[in-house]
């Protein structure tokens, strides 16, 4: 059995339910188009990984995405509990290095994911910092609930607070390259993902004409 596992958390792509902060500027349809493209980026980044994959959807499994991989629905009342349950299941099933990523990163590549898995050979945890103070990747080499409980989800000090607690408990960790996810219109237009995607630009423009 392959001992490495990659978990992908995906929001179901529903109008009015994805990228709500971005939608305030470009509308629900625009946010829907952007998130649809970001999910494609995530699919591409995870397509040829040698590690096993498990795709967890927010509401319902979508068979057309990640067609040959294990798929399930996230379980838990908040993000921390949902991530904790996915990791717990992975470790119970015999994996010993697990990383979890979201699906709204325009610059994520297989390289980032593989580096995360590699880091777990020598560390208890690994994080991919996001520019907004959170993280786009979390990895564990054994189950530990610390990162998932009583945390300030969606706050700018999430990663800082998490790492401080790990230091205090003498849990080893490392961090990867910092990436920016897309939450606002400013994030969107500053990204190469958007600047090089003329089809997406055209769709957004049409929505505003």
Secondary structure, DSSP 8 states (H G I E B T S, - for coil): ---EEEEEEE----TTTS-HHHHHHHHHHHHHHHHHHHHHHHHHHHTT-SSEEEEEESSS--TTSSTTSEEEE--SSSHHHHHHHHHHHHHHTT-SEEEEE-S-BTT--HHHHHHHHHHTTT-SEEEEEBTTSSEEEEEESS--GGGGSS--TTSTTHHHHHHHHHHHTT--EEE---B-B--SHHHHHHSHHHHT-HHHHHHHHHHH-
